[in-house]
């Protein structure tokens, strides 16, 4: 089992229907390939960050597809590693719009989340990146216990 974490920037402002289209297609394809994870979008900076979990070849093929998608640019792999278990095992693709998250509901919410998800910022402190993953995992299970 493997995971990867990447950041990217949308080439244009994503509207709700754009996000819904991305989620519909990704959930269907991810279920077929046994890929799980979370997609986070920050409207303010048109930024995405995504965590993918699954077989290494499958998630790197998906990352190649994402890199070739003209809806985003500056796709930067932050890290990839072997994992013992999935953090988002019940989610073919969880989603959070960062701008709609009440920061008071995320323990440890920091300026890091408010200023954006550039790979440089994430690489400065991978502990923060892992904390973000854990916070969203907890937030999703607390606020929406049903799987998507």
C-alpha positions in Angstrom: 0.0 0.0 0.0 1.3 3.4 -0.9 0.3 7.1 -0.5 1.2 10.3 -2.2 0.5 13.9 -1.5 0.7 16.6 -4.2 -0.2 20.3 -4.6 -1.4 22.0 -7.7 -2.9 25.3 -8.9 -6.1 25.5 -11.0 -5.7 27.2 -14.4 -9.0 29.0 -13.7 -11.4 29.6 -10.9 -13.2 26.3 -10.2 -17.0 26.7 -10.0 -19.1 24.2 -8.0 -20.1 22.3 -11.2 -16.4 21.9 -12.1 -15.7 20.4 -8.7 -18.7 18.2 -8.9 -17.6 16.9 -12.3 -14.1 16.2 -11.0 -15.5 14.3 -7.9 -18.0 12.3 -10.0 -15.4 11.0 -12.4 -12.7 10.5 -9.8 -15.0 8.6 -7.4 -16.1 6.2 -10.2 -12.6 5.6 -11.5 -11.0 5.4 -8.0 -13.5 2.8 -6.9 -12.5 0.7 -10.0 -8.8 1.0 -9.2 -9.2 0.7 -5.4 -7.8 4.2 -4.9 -8.9 6.3 -1.8 -8.0 9.7 -0.6 -9.1 13.3 -0.2 -9.1 16.4 -2.5 -9.0 19.8 -0.8 -9.7 23.0 -2.8 -8.9 26.5 -1.7 -10.8 29.0 -3.8 -8.8 32.0 -2.6 -5.6 30.8 -4.3 -7.2 28.3 -6.8 -5.1 25.7 -5.0 -5.6 22.0 -4.7 -4.0 19.5 -2.5 -4.7 15.8 -2.8 -3.8 12.7 -1.0 -4.1 9.4 -2.9 -3.8 5.9 -1.4 -3.6 2.6 -3.2 -1.2 0.4 -5.1 1.9 2.4 -6.1 1.5 1.9 -9.9 -2.1 2.9 -9.8 -1.7 6.1 -7.9 1.3 7.2 -9.9 -0.6 6.5 -13.1 -3.4 8.7 -11.7 -0.9 11.4 -10.8 0.3 11.3 -14.5 -3.2 11.7 -15.7 -3.8 14.6 -13.3 -0.6 16.3 -14.4 -1.8 16.1 -18.0 -5.2 17.6 -17.2 -5.5 21.2 -18.5 -7.6 22.3 -15.5 -4.5 22.5 -13.3 -0.8 23.4 -13.5 2.2 23.3 -11.2 1.6 19.8 -10.0 4.2 19.2 -7.4 4.7 15.9 -5.6 5.3 16.7 -2.0 5.9 13.1 -0.8 5.2 9.5 -1.4 5.7 6.6 0.9 4.7 3.1 1.8 1.9 2.9 4.4 0.5 0.1 6.5 -3.1 1.2 6.2 -5.2 3.8 4.5 -6.2 7.0 6.3 -9.2 7.5 4.0 -10.2 3.8 3.5 -13.9 4.6 3.4 -13.6 7.4 0.8 -13.1 6.8 -2.9 -12.5 10.6 -2.9 -13.4 12.7 0.0 -13.6 16.4 -0.6 -13.3 19.6 1.4 -13.5 23.2 0.2 -11.1 24.7 2.6 -12.8 28.1 2.5 -16.0 26.6 3.9 -14.3 24.8 6.8 -14.8 26.4 10.2 -11.2 26.6 11.5 -12.5 26.3 15.0 -13.5 22.8 14.3 -10.0 21.7 13.3 -7.7 21.3 16.2 -4.3 22.7 15.4 -5.6 24.8 12.5 -2.8 27.2 11.7 -1.6 30.1 9.5 -0.1 27.3 7.3 -3.6 26.4 6.1 -4.7 30.0 5.7 -1.7 31.0 3.4 -2.0 28.1 1.0 -0.6 24.8 -0.2 2.5 25.4 -2.2 4.9 22.5 -2.2 7.6 24.8 -0.8 5.5 25.5 2.3 4.6 21.9 2.7 8.2 20.8 2.4 9.3 23.3 5.0 7.5 21.2 7.6 6.2 17.7 6.7 5.0 17.3 10.2 2.5 20.1 9.5 1.5 18.3 6.3 0.8 15.0 8.1 -1.1 16.9 10.8 -3.3 18.4 8.1 -4.0 14.9 6.8 -5.0 13.7 10.2 -7.1 16.8 10.9 -9.1 16.3 7.7 -9.5 12.6 8.4 -10.9 13.5 11.8 -13.0 16.4 10.4 -14.6 14.2 7.7 -15.4 11.3 10.1 -16.9 13.7 12.6 -18.9 15.9 10.2 -20.0 13.3 7.7 -19.8 9.7 8.9 -21.1 8.3 5.6 -18.6 7.3 3.0 -18.4 8.8 -0.5 
